[in-house]
Amino acid sequence: MSVERISAEEALGALGNYSVVIDARSEGEYAEDHLPGAVNWPSLHDEERKIVGTRYKQISQFEAKKLGAALVAKNIAEHIQRDVLDKPREWQPLLYCWRGGKRSGSLALVLDQIGFKVTLVDGGYKAFRAALVTDLPQLAGSFSYRVVCGPTGSGKTRLLQALEAEGAQVLDLEALANHRSSVLGAIPGVPQPSQKAFDTSIWAALKRFDPAQPVYIESESKKVGNVAVPEGLITAMRASPCLQLDLPEDERVALLLEDYDFFVKDIAFFCERLGALTEARGKATVQDWQARARSGDVASVVRELLVKHYDPGYLQSMQRNFSGHASARVLSPQDRSAAAMSALAQALRAESPAF
C-alpha cells in the first residue's frame, strides 16, 4: 500500500492541500468535534459500533472483528458508490479516524487500490486534538486584538457584523458558541457546540487571519454559555486595546427587543429564563418582572434588567479584567440601525491599522 502518513502537527498546516478531509469515525464522534472542513464517512455507524463492542465484550475479540469487517466493507462500498465514482484521478483525500487507524486504514486501502493518492493522519483525531491544544495558545497570542466593549444592548454584535462586512478580521465568539453570553443568552432550538468543537472553530478562524491586521473581538467573559474561551485567547484579549461602544438607553432597549424577539414571541420561555435570576435579584423582583412580562410590558422589564442587573456587573467586570478599558476609545453610533453600524465600521476601517 502506497498510502502516505503525516503527523497531526503536519496536518495542522496542510488541511488546505487536500481535495477533501474525511473523518471515518461514527456520526456521534464526528458531531462532538472533527477536523475543520472534514466530511463524515463512517466506517462504522453509531449503532454498529455498539453492536460490535457488545460482541467484543460478551463473546470474543475474534467474533467482533468478523462482524466489524463485514460492516466496514459494506459501509465503504456505499461511500465509494455514492461519493467516489465521479472523482478524477487527481482527487487527493486526507483520512483519519479516532487513534489506531483501523477504520480510516480500511478506507485508505480501498482508495489507494483504486489509484488515488491517499494520506492518513498518524494518531488520528486524538493526536490532532493534542496538537491543536498545544498550538492554540501560541496562535491566539500572535494577533493584535481590538476589543469591542459596551454594556448589554449597545450593539457590539451588530458592529462586529458590520466590520466583517467591510472586510475586517472578526472573531465572533458568540456566533461560534451559539450563545449570547448571559443568563438569558441561550438561543431557542440551537444547541451549543462541545468544548472541543468550540476550540477547533476558534483555531480554524484564527488560521485564516493575517497576523499583520487587527482582529476585532467582543469583550467576553471566560465562558460563553457552557463553553470556555481558551486561556491563551482570553489572556490576549484582556491585555488588548478596547473600544467602548455607547448607545442611549432607549436605543439599547429597542435593540434588545429586536435581537431577542424570541422572548417577545414566547413569554413563557422568557419568564422561565428570568427565574434563573432569582438568587441574584431576589424572588419578589423576579416575580414582578414575570408578571409585567405576562401582561405585555416586556420593554419595562428589559429596561430594568439593563439598569439593575446587567450594567453594574458589566462595568465591574470590565474594570477588573480588561486593562485597556479605562483608556478605551468611545464610539457613539448615530443609532442602533444597521446603517449606523455600517458607517461606524467604515470609519474604523478607513483609519490606520494602528488605530
HUDA-V690181 format. One record per residue. N is the residue number from 0. RES is the residue in one letter. OMEGA is omega in whole degrees, -180 to 180 (* if undefined). NEAR is the number of other C-alpha atoms within 12 Angstrom. D_CENTER is the distance of its C-alpha to the mean C-alpha in Angstrom with 1 decimal. Layout:
n->{N;N}
res->{RES;RES}
omega->{OMEGA;OMEGA}
near->{NEAR;NEAR}
d_center->{D_CENTER;D_CENTER}
//
This chain:
n->{0;1;2;3;4;5;6;7;8;9;10;11;12;13;14;15;16;17;18;19;20;21;22;23;24;25;26;27;28;29;30;31;32;33;34;35;36;37;38;39;40;41;42;43;44;45;46;47;48;49;50;51;52;53;54;55;56;57;58;59;60;61;62;63;64;65;66;67;68;69;70;71;72;73;74;75;76;77;78;79;80;81;82;83;84;85;86;87;88;89;90;91;92;93;94;95;96;97;98;99;100;101;102;103;104;105;106;107;108;109;110;111;112;113;114;115;116;117;118;119;120;121;122;123;124;125;126;127;128;129;130;131;132;133;134;135;136;137;138;139;140;141;142;143;144;145;146;147;148;149;150;151;152;153;154;155;156;157;158;159;160;161;162;163;164;165;166;167;168;169;170;171;172;173;174;175;176;177;178;179;180;181;182;183;184;185;186;187;188;189;190;191;192;193;194;195;196;197;198;199;200;201;202;203;204;205;206;207;208;209;210;211;212;213;214;215;216;217;218;219;220;221;222;223;224;225;226;227;228;229;230;231;232;233;234;235;236;237;238;239;240;241;242;243;244;245;246;247;248;249;250;251;252;253;254;255;256;257;258;259;260;261;262;263;264;265;266;267;268;269;270;271;272;273;274;275;276;277;278;279;280;281;282;283;284;285;286;287;288;289;290;291;292;293;294;295;296;297;298;299;300;301;302;303;304;305;306;307;308;309;310;311;312;313;314;315;316;317;318;319;320;321;322;323;324;325;326;327;328;329;330;331;332;333;334;335;336;337;338;339;340;341;342;343;344;345;346;347;348;349;350;351;352;353;354}
res->{M;S;V;E;R;I;S;A;E;E;A;L;G;A;L;G;N;Y;S;V;V;I;D;A;R;S;E;G;E;Y;A;E;D;H;L;P;G;A;V;N;W;P;S;L;H;D;E;E;R;K;I;V;G;T;R;Y;K;Q;I;S;Q;F;E;A;K;K;L;G;A;A;L;V;A;K;N;I;A;E;H;I;Q;R;D;V;L;D;K;P;R;E;W;Q;P;L;L;Y;C;W;R;G;G;K;R;S;G;S;L;A;L;V;L;D;Q;I;G;F;K;V;T;L;V;D;G;G;Y;K;A;F;R;A;A;L;V;T;D;L;P;Q;L;A;G;S;F;S;Y;R;V;V;C;G;P;T;G;S;G;K;T;R;L;L;Q;A;L;E;A;E;G;A;Q;V;L;D;L;E;A;L;A;N;H;R;S;S;V;L;G;A;I;P;G;V;P;Q;P;S;Q;K;A;F;D;T;S;I;W;A;A;L;K;R;F;D;P;A;Q;P;V;Y;I;E;S;E;S;K;K;V;G;N;V;A;V;P;E;G;L;I;T;A;M;R;A;S;P;C;L;Q;L;D;L;P;E;D;E;R;V;A;L;L;L;E;D;Y;D;F;F;V;K;D;I;A;F;F;C;E;R;L;G;A;L;T;E;A;R;G;K;A;T;V;Q;D;W;Q;A;R;A;R;S;G;D;V;A;S;V;V;R;E;L;L;V;K;H;Y;D;P;G;Y;L;Q;S;M;Q;R;N;F;S;G;H;A;S;A;R;V;L;S;P;Q;D;R;S;A;A;A;M;S;A;L;A;Q;A;L;R;A;E;S;P;A;F}
omega->{-176;-180;178;177;175;179;177;179;177;-180;180;-176;-172;-175;-179;-178;-174;179;-179;172;-174;175;-176;179;-179;-178;-179;177;180;-178;-180;176;178;177;-178;177;-176;171;-174;173;-176;170;171;177;-176;-177;178;177;179;-179;180;179;178;179;179;-176;-171;-177;179;177;-178;180;178;-179;179;180;179;180;180;-179;179;180;179;-177;179;178;179;178;-180;-178;-173;-166;-172;-173;-179;-176;177;-179;-176;179;-175;-180;169;-173;171;170;-174;-176;-171;176;-178;-177;178;179;178;177;-180;180;-179;-180;178;-180;175;180;177;173;-171;178;178;174;178;180;174;-177;-177;179;178;179;179;180;179;180;178;-175;-170;180;179;179;-179;-179;-176;-177;173;-175;170;-172;-180;180;178;-179;179;179;-178;174;-178;-180;179;178;178;179;178;178;179;178;178;177;178;175;-175;174;-176;-175;180;177;179;-178;-176;-177;-178;164;172;178;-180;-169;179;180;-176;176;-179;-179;174;176;171;177;180;-180;177;177;-178;-179;176;180;-178;179;-179;180;180;-173;177;-179;180;-178;180;176;178;-175;-180;-177;-178;170;-176;180;174;-171;-177;-179;-177;174;-179;-172;-180;180;-179;178;179;179;-173;178;-172;175;-177;171;-178;-178;-177;173;175;-176;-180;179;-180;178;-180;179;-179;177;177;-174;178;-176;179;174;179;-178;-178;-175;179;178;178;-179;177;180;176;179;179;-180;-176;-178;-177;-171;179;-175;-176;180;-179;178;176;177;-179;-180;179;178;-180;179;178;-178;-178;-176;-179;176;179;180;180;175;179;-171;-173;-175;-171;-173;-180;-180;-178;-179;179;-180;180;-179;-177;-168;-175;-174;-178;-175;-177;-179;-177;174;-177;177;-177;177;-178;177;-176;-171;177;180;179;179;178;179;178;179;179;179;178;-179;-179;-179;176;175;180;174;*}
near->{20;18;28;21;26;24;28;33;25;23;31;32;22;22;31;21;16;23;25;29;34;41;40;44;42;31;23;23;27;32;24;22;31;41;46;35;22;29;27;32;39;38;42;40;26;21;17;26;27;19;21;28;22;19;20;19;15;14;16;15;16;16;19;24;24;17;25;30;23;19;26;33;25;21;29;31;22;19;25;21;14;13;21;25;16;12;19;15;18;15;24;29;40;44;51;47;43;34;26;20;28;27;36;43;38;36;43;38;26;26;35;26;16;23;21;28;28;36;39;45;42;30;28;37;40;27;28;35;32;21;28;36;29;21;29;33;25;21;29;34;25;23;32;32;39;37;42;44;44;39;36;46;38;41;41;43;39;37;46;40;31;31;35;25;21;21;21;32;32;39;40;37;42;38;30;32;34;28;31;33;32;29;24;29;30;27;26;20;10;14;19;29;29;25;27;33;31;38;37;35;32;39;36;28;25;36;27;21;25;19;18;14;23;32;39;40;41;45;48;39;34;26;25;33;30;25;29;29;39;35;23;26;39;30;24;31;41;34;25;32;31;34;35;32;36;30;31;23;26;22;26;34;31;28;29;36;26;22;25;29;21;21;31;25;19;18;25;20;24;35;30;23;25;37;25;21;26;21;13;18;20;17;16;16;22;28;22;24;33;32;23;22;30;25;17;21;19;34;29;26;33;39;28;27;34;30;22;21;29;27;23;18;21;28;23;17;23;32;21;16;25;34;21;26;31;22;16;24;21;21;27;25;30;20;29;35;23;23;19;22;33;28;25;34;34;23;22;30;27;16;13;10;19;15;19}
d_center->{37.6;36.4;32.6;31.1;28.9;26.5;24.9;21.2;21.6;23.1;20.4;17.8;19.8;21.2;18.6;19.8;23.3;23.3;23.9;21.3;19.3;20.4;19.1;22.3;21.0;21.1;18.8;17.7;16.9;15.0;12.9;12.0;10.7;12.3;13.1;11.3;13.3;15.3;17.4;18.7;22.5;23.3;26.6;26.8;25.1;24.0;27.4;29.3;27.7;29.0;32.4;32.8;31.7;34.2;36.9;36.2;36.8;39.6;41.6;41.0;38.8;41.1;40.8;37.0;36.8;39.2;37.1;33.9;35.5;36.7;33.3;31.5;34.3;34.0;30.2;30.5;33.3;31.2;28.5;31.2;32.9;29.9;27.9;30.3;33.6;32.8;31.3;33.6;34.9;32.6;29.4;27.8;25.1;23.2;23.1;21.8;21.9;21.5;23.9;27.5;27.3;29.6;27.4;26.2;29.7;31.4;29.4;30.0;33.7;34.1;32.3;34.3;37.5;36.8;36.7;33.1;31.9;29.4;27.3;25.9;23.5;25.7;24.3;21.6;18.0;19.3;20.6;17.5;15.4;18.2;18.4;14.7;15.1;18.3;17.1;14.1;16.4;18.7;16.3;14.8;18.4;19.6;18.5;20.2;18.1;19.3;18.1;18.4;20.1;21.9;22.6;21.0;21.8;22.6;20.3;17.6;15.0;17.8;18.9;15.5;15.6;19.3;18.8;16.4;19.1;21.6;20.1;18.7;15.7;13.0;9.8;8.5;6.5;7.6;6.5;2.7;4.3;7.1;9.5;12.1;12.7;16.2;18.5;18.6;14.9;14.1;14.0;16.7;16.2;12.4;11.2;8.2;6.6;8.7;8.7;9.3;6.6;4.1;7.0;7.5;4.8;6.2;9.5;9.6;9.2;11.8;14.0;14.6;15.8;19.5;20.3;23.4;21.5;19.9;16.2;15.8;13.4;14.0;15.9;13.6;15.1;14.2;12.2;9.9;11.5;11.6;9.1;10.5;9.9;11.5;15.2;15.9;13.5;14.8;18.3;18.1;16.9;19.7;22.2;21.5;23.5;22.6;23.1;24.4;23.9;26.8;27.7;30.7;30.3;31.3;28.7;26.0;27.3;27.4;23.9;22.5;24.8;23.3;19.6;20.1;22.7;21.7;23.3;26.4;26.6;26.2;28.2;28.3;24.5;24.7;27.6;25.9;23.0;25.6;27.2;24.5;26.0;29.5;29.6;28.6;30.7;33.4;34.4;36.8;34.4;31.7;34.3;35.6;32.2;31.9;35.5;35.0;31.8;33.8;36.6;34.4;34.2;30.4;30.7;32.8;30.4;27.5;29.8;30.7;27.2;26.6;29.9;30.4;27.0;24.1;26.1;28.0;25.1;23.0;25.9;26.6;23.1;23.0;26.5;25.8;22.6;22.5;25.5;25.5;25.4;29.2;29.8;27.0;28.1;28.4;27.2;28.9;28.0;30.8;29.0;25.7;26.1;23.9;27.0;27.3;23.7;24.3;27.5;26.0;23.3;26.2;28.2;25.6;25.1;28.9;29.3;29.5;26.4;28.0;27.7}
//
